[in-house]
Amino acid sequence: MKTENLWVPLALAPLCIALYGCNSDSSTKTAPQLEAATPASIISCATLTTEFNYAATTITSAELIPAGDVEYAAGEIYPSPSHCLIKGLMNERTGIGMGGYADYAIGFEMRLPSDWNGRFYYQANGGLDGSVQKAVGRFLISESKDSGALNKGFAVISSDTGHASPAPLFGMDPQARLDYGYNAVAELTPMAKSLIETAYGKQPDRSYFGGCSNGGRHTMVAATRYADLYDGFLVGNPGFNLPKAAVSQVYGIQQYSSLVNVDADNVLTSLQSSFTQEEFALVSSKVAQQCDALDGASDGMIQDTYGCQDAFDLARDVPTCSADRDGTCLTAAQKSVMTNIMSGPHNSNTDEAIYSDFPYDAGMGTSDYYGWEFFMAMMRDPGALAFIFSTAPTPYDSSELGSYEYVMSLDMDTDVERIYNINDTYTESGMEFMTPPNPTDLTILRDRGAKMMVVHGTSDAVFSPNDTVNWYKGLQDVNESQADEFARLYLVPGMNHCGNGLATDRFDMLDSLVEWVEQGQAPESIKAAVRSENTELPANWSKTRTRPLCPFPKVATYSGTGDMEEAINFTCVTPK
């Protein structure tokens, strides 16, 4: 594959956002108003193991769970209504495994509330999948524990997307790649709706799809591939260019490595010595000093993210160390590395970007940000890039040292083309099966009256909010600046990856999405609150602080009067 096909030169991007496709139908028409769902009660539960028949599907268990607590994960307890818990397998087969053969199936569970609201929710999970998360319909890690879709009366499905842990070894199997990328949704959706019909006597009136991180990617893929099957899409911090983002993480490790001598016996600790969390917090504090008041409120939050990028200068605003590092300065070499990482990975021709750049923000000094920069970048992305996204797979010793050696061997000029390659065995590239085809072509979604709400934290260290903003700008371009009639983007100042950070990161978007889809009430803003249990919040922040999340490009701006801890005293304003 020729190098010039790998990346879109930054200078050409404004012409039509070519990276995202320019062939959407930009004609405008009035979309239909979808009718509201109507409730029903479950007819059968335990008998579903024998009553339900669907091709290549085995229901392994069905039991009625009384109202009470559900353990979502170790130590995470959710209240739940009475519901039918169903577990099963689809498409059991033998495929390619590391060093031979492996067993595959699409494992799933469904939770069907006894008192059903008539709606179906596909819970798209994060990471590399590989396990069936409990189908409670959780969206963000920071949301209230009683706000999951199951508690709202939705029938919910969750799956492992066609492979079991340990991931990423499933990347050796070409069908497992496709199932992970998009095909599990195609297989599960009609089956789930059929099972719902057996359980309640009717199929769902309205269907919703939601997830954050890789789940956000799943949701954006579904919005382009399966817009005829779902009515509402809830997208969080989407890694919709996930193979490129994995390259970006690897690039970051290469950059950090240039600052230290890496100990082969303790790679991660060595890398972390290149930048301490305290030094990230220093940068955050200097960003806040320059940008905090741009929205009219000196409150430790940066609402005007993009005005801030003009106001802040790393070289000027962060002191350069004249002696040893002590947490109050950065060395010249550290500044160079941070500039490179925040600019996004490039090949040796620095005009050719591999992935988007990142904004400087107030949430860069948190533990979540730091964890994604080092621990997650070393422990997840090398394996995903080598085994799953590359053609052909490039297996390596999965030890800490093996991951590091793989990272350091990856050439940004020549090896990145593997995420675009195909061969006779792997007939779809990583960029084909992982990303939404023509992401700005949401014609089917738009014309049938479906809606999409996207949320992204501005201090996300792994999936760039700029990538999502560029996508949304492209969506507006191909829809004559009327994309907000069916899709809206909400940036969350200071929020890290799917929650956490110095942010009002607790909010409920699902209710707003349902109101938009079924009642035509477009969400002008979303009320968000801090989490009192967030130990990283500054001591001078109220434990009840609220802010409006505004549809991009508007930002929450202080009215000039009233308590700055209350959302009611902020309005959504388009920056000048």
WONOR-V800207 format. One record per residue. PSI is psi in whole degrees, 0 to 359 (none if undefined). NEAR is the number of other ideal C-beta (glycine too) atoms within 8 Angstrom. Layout:
# WONOR-V800207
psi=PSI near=NEAR
psi=PSI near=NEAR
This chain:
# WONOR-V800207
psi=134 near=7
psi=142 near=5
psi=323 near=8
psi=347 near=4
psi=353 near=6
psi=325 near=12
psi=150 near=7
psi=121 near=8
psi=137 near=8
psi=327 near=8
psi=337 near=5
psi=344 near=8
psi=319 near=11
psi=342 near=4
psi=318 near=6
psi=15 near=6
psi=57 near=15
psi=333 near=10
psi=331 near=7
psi=358 near=12
psi=140 near=12
psi=20 near=10
psi=17 near=5
psi=149 near=12
psi=113 near=5
psi=6 near=7
psi=147 near=4
psi=143 near=6
psi=161 near=5
psi=120 near=3
psi=149 near=10
psi=153 near=6
psi=118 near=6
psi=143 near=11
psi=155 near=6
psi=150 near=8
psi=153 near=11
psi=144 near=6
psi=167 near=9
psi=166 near=9
psi=150 near=8
psi=139 near=12
psi=317 near=6
psi=154 near=9
psi=288 near=11
psi=331 near=8
psi=355 near=8
psi=334 near=15
psi=333 near=10
psi=331 near=5
psi=332 near=8
psi=126 near=11
psi=126 near=4
psi=143 near=8
psi=133 near=3
psi=29 near=6
psi=134 near=11
psi=123 near=7
psi=114 near=12
psi=335 near=7
psi=153 near=8
psi=121 near=12
psi=148 near=8
psi=123 near=10
psi=123 near=11
psi=160 near=5
psi=138 near=5
psi=209 near=7
psi=142 near=7
psi=129 near=11
psi=107 near=9
psi=316 near=10
psi=174 near=7
psi=118 near=4
psi=356 near=4
psi=107 near=8
psi=128 near=9
psi=136 near=16
psi=147 near=9
psi=155 near=13
psi=170 near=10
psi=132 near=9
psi=161 near=12
psi=122 near=15
psi=120 near=12
psi=134 near=13
psi=146 near=11
psi=181 near=12
psi=145 near=11
psi=147 near=13
psi=50 near=11
psi=136 near=9
psi=171 near=8
psi=132 near=6
psi=197 near=11
psi=133 near=7
psi=175 near=10
psi=113 near=7
psi=11 near=3
psi=235 near=5
psi=160 near=7
psi=154 near=13
psi=138 near=8
psi=153 near=16
psi=158 near=10
psi=101 near=14
psi=142 near=11
psi=162 near=15
psi=150 near=14
psi=144 near=15
psi=117 near=16
psi=110 near=14
psi=144 near=14
psi=319 near=11
psi=104 near=9
psi=142 near=15
psi=3 near=10
psi=7 near=10
psi=152 near=16
psi=138 near=14
psi=121 near=14
psi=114 near=16
psi=105 near=16
psi=123 near=13
psi=172 near=13
psi=188 near=10
psi=220 near=9
psi=16 near=10
psi=220 near=13
psi=354 near=12
psi=152 near=7
psi=103 near=10
psi=152 near=9
psi=133 near=12
psi=69 near=12
psi=353 near=15
psi=35 near=15
psi=141 near=11
psi=299 near=12
psi=151 near=11
psi=340 near=8
psi=359 near=10
psi=162 near=13
psi=143 near=6
psi=354 near=9
psi=13 near=7
psi=9 near=9
psi=160 near=14
psi=325 near=15
psi=317 near=16
psi=338 near=13
psi=358 near=11
psi=8 near=11
psi=148 near=14
psi=129 near=15
psi=140 near=16
psi=146 near=14
psi=150 near=12
psi=172 near=14
psi=5 near=12
psi=25 near=11
psi=11 near=15
psi=155 near=13
psi=162 near=8
psi=155 near=5
psi=127 near=5
psi=151 near=13
psi=24 near=11
psi=338 near=10
psi=342 near=17
psi=348 near=13
psi=337 near=12
psi=121 near=13
psi=324 near=9
psi=324 near=11
psi=325 near=14
psi=312 near=14
psi=321 near=11
psi=316 near=15
psi=318 near=14
psi=311 near=10
psi=334 near=10
psi=332 near=10
psi=323 near=12
psi=316 near=13
psi=324 near=9
psi=318 near=12
psi=325 near=14
psi=305 near=13
psi=328 near=8
psi=314 near=11
psi=318 near=14
psi=325 near=12
psi=321 near=11
psi=320 near=14
psi=320 near=14
psi=321 near=10
psi=321 near=10
psi=325 near=13
psi=348 near=12
psi=4 near=5
psi=155 near=8
psi=164 near=7
psi=141 near=12
psi=320 near=10
psi=144 near=15
psi=137 near=14
psi=153 near=19
psi=129 near=16
psi=151 near=17
psi=164 near=18
psi=154 near=12
psi=236 near=16
psi=330 near=14
psi=326 near=14
psi=322 near=18
psi=311 near=15
psi=318 near=13
psi=318 near=17
psi=324 near=14
psi=316 near=15
psi=325 near=17
psi=337 near=16
psi=322 near=12
psi=327 near=11
psi=37 near=11
psi=341 near=13
psi=350 near=5
psi=347 near=8
psi=151 near=14
psi=337 near=10
psi=141 near=16
psi=124 near=16
psi=109 near=15
psi=125 near=14
psi=133 near=17
psi=62 near=15
psi=131 near=15
psi=56 near=12
psi=347 near=14
psi=47 near=11
psi=317 near=14
psi=322 near=13
psi=321 near=11
psi=324 near=14
psi=320 near=12
psi=319 near=16
psi=318 near=14
psi=318 near=13
psi=318 near=14
psi=319 near=12
psi=316 near=11
psi=320 near=15
psi=319 near=11
psi=313 near=11
psi=326 near=14
psi=333 near=11
psi=348 near=7
psi=349 near=10
psi=165 near=9
psi=114 near=4
psi=126 near=9
psi=119 near=8
psi=336 near=7
psi=350 near=4
psi=69 near=7
psi=310 near=14
psi=314 near=10
psi=322 near=8
psi=313 near=11
psi=319 near=14
psi=340 near=9
psi=348 near=7
psi=328 near=10
psi=123 near=11
psi=162 near=8
psi=327 near=8
psi=324 near=8
psi=324 near=12
psi=318 near=14
psi=326 near=11
psi=313 near=14
psi=315 near=15
psi=316 near=14
psi=324 near=9
psi=326 near=11
psi=314 near=16
psi=321 near=11
psi=323 near=8
psi=332 near=10
psi=346 near=14
psi=318 near=13
psi=2 near=7
psi=334 near=11
psi=11 near=12
psi=358 near=8
psi=121 near=11
psi=87 near=5
psi=11 near=8
psi=6 near=10
psi=139 near=14
psi=102 near=16
psi=321 near=13
psi=77 near=11
psi=317 near=14
psi=334 near=9
psi=327 near=10
psi=326 near=16
psi=333 near=9
psi=331 near=6
psi=333 near=8
psi=140 near=12
psi=117 near=5
psi=314 near=12
psi=321 near=8
psi=319 near=5
psi=345 near=10
psi=126 near=12
psi=143 near=6
psi=132 near=10
psi=131 near=11
psi=348 near=4
psi=216 near=4
psi=155 near=4
psi=134 near=8
psi=13 near=7
psi=355 near=8
psi=5 near=5
psi=166 near=12
psi=147 near=14
psi=162 near=9
psi=322 near=8
psi=320 near=8
psi=318 near=12
psi=321 near=13
psi=316 near=8
psi=314 near=14
psi=320 near=12
psi=316 near=10
psi=315 near=8
psi=315 near=11
psi=337 near=11
psi=350 near=7
psi=156 near=13
psi=141 near=9
psi=159 near=12
psi=191 near=12
psi=339 near=6
psi=101 near=6
psi=355 near=6
psi=353 near=8
psi=104 near=11
psi=140 near=12
psi=323 near=15
psi=171 near=12
psi=162 near=10
psi=175 near=9
psi=145 near=11
psi=145 near=13
psi=139 near=11
psi=172 near=14
psi=348 near=15
psi=19 near=17
psi=349 near=14
psi=13 near=13
psi=165 near=14
psi=326 near=8
psi=313 near=12
psi=314 near=15
psi=321 near=11
psi=320 near=9
psi=328 near=14
psi=327 near=12
psi=292 near=13
psi=306 near=8
psi=324 near=12
psi=329 near=14
psi=324 near=16
psi=342 near=6
psi=312 near=10
psi=322 near=11
psi=316 near=12
psi=317 near=12
psi=317 near=15
psi=317 near=15
psi=315 near=14
psi=324 near=14
psi=313 near=16
psi=344 near=13
psi=144 near=13
psi=124 near=11
psi=165 near=8
psi=146 near=11
psi=75 near=9
psi=150 near=7
psi=168 near=10
psi=119 near=6
psi=11 near=6
psi=169 near=6
psi=318 near=8
psi=321 near=9
psi=319 near=10
psi=318 near=15
psi=318 near=13
psi=322 near=10
psi=314 near=12
psi=312 near=12
psi=342 near=9
psi=348 near=7
psi=120 near=12
psi=121 near=7
psi=342 near=12
psi=323 near=8
psi=327 near=5
psi=339 near=9
psi=337 near=13
psi=345 near=10
psi=333 near=11
psi=353 near=15
psi=351 near=10
psi=155 near=12
psi=164 near=8
psi=190 near=8
psi=332 near=3
psi=315 near=6
psi=90 near=12
psi=353 near=7
psi=134 near=9
psi=167 near=11
psi=320 near=13
psi=342 near=11
psi=312 near=9
psi=346 near=11
psi=338 near=11
psi=156 near=13
psi=127 near=10
psi=132 near=9
psi=68 near=10
psi=332 near=14
psi=1 near=14
psi=89 near=12
psi=36 near=15
psi=314 near=8
psi=314 near=8
psi=310 near=14
psi=311 near=12
psi=341 near=8
psi=2 near=11
psi=10 near=10
psi=163 near=14
psi=157 near=13
psi=132 near=14
psi=129 near=16
psi=135 near=14
psi=140 near=14
psi=129 near=16
psi=136 near=19
psi=351 near=15
psi=37 near=16
psi=123 near=13
psi=346 near=11
psi=314 near=12
psi=114 near=15
psi=127 near=14
psi=333 near=15
psi=327 near=10
psi=318 near=13
psi=320 near=15
psi=317 near=12
psi=320 near=13
psi=314 near=13
psi=322 near=13
psi=320 near=9
psi=322 near=15
psi=319 near=14
psi=320 near=11
psi=317 near=11
psi=358 near=12
psi=28 near=13
psi=42 near=6
psi=26 near=6
psi=19 near=8
psi=334 near=12
psi=355 near=9
psi=342 near=8
psi=350 near=11
psi=132 near=14
psi=144 near=11
psi=133 near=12
psi=114 near=14
psi=142 near=14
psi=103 near=14
psi=131 near=16
psi=354 near=14
psi=139 near=14
psi=213 near=16
psi=104 near=13
psi=28 near=13
psi=180 near=13
psi=180 near=15
psi=184 near=15
psi=82 near=13
psi=159 near=16
psi=85 near=14
psi=12 near=16
psi=116 near=10
psi=162 near=11
psi=107 near=9
psi=341 near=13
psi=317 near=14
psi=319 near=8
psi=322 near=11
psi=317 near=14
psi=317 near=13
psi=323 near=10
psi=313 near=14
psi=313 near=14
psi=343 near=11
psi=355 near=8
psi=17 near=6
psi=97 near=6
psi=135 near=8
psi=104 near=13
psi=326 near=5
psi=161 near=10
psi=128 near=11
psi=126 near=10
psi=150 near=14
psi=158 near=10
psi=161 near=15
psi=121 near=8
psi=336 near=6
psi=359 near=4
psi=105 near=10
psi=350 near=4
psi=357 near=8
psi=143 near=8
psi=147 near=6
psi=334 near=4
psi=5 near=4
psi=137 near=11
psi=142 near=6
psi=356 near=6
psi=19 near=8
psi=138 near=10
psi=154 near=12
psi=152 near=13
psi=137 near=13
psi=126 near=14
psi=146 near=13
psi=129 near=11
psi=138 near=10
psi=11 near=6
psi=152 near=9
psi=150 near=13
psi=122 near=16
psi=131 near=11
psi=135 near=11
psi=343 near=9
psi=347 near=4
psi=156 near=4
psi=169 near=7
psi=123 near=5
psi=354 near=8
psi=356 near=8
psi=130 near=8
psi=330 near=10
psi=341 near=5
psi=13 near=10
psi=145 near=12
psi=157 near=7
psi=117 near=12
psi=140 near=8
psi=123 near=6
psi=148 near=8
psi=none near=2
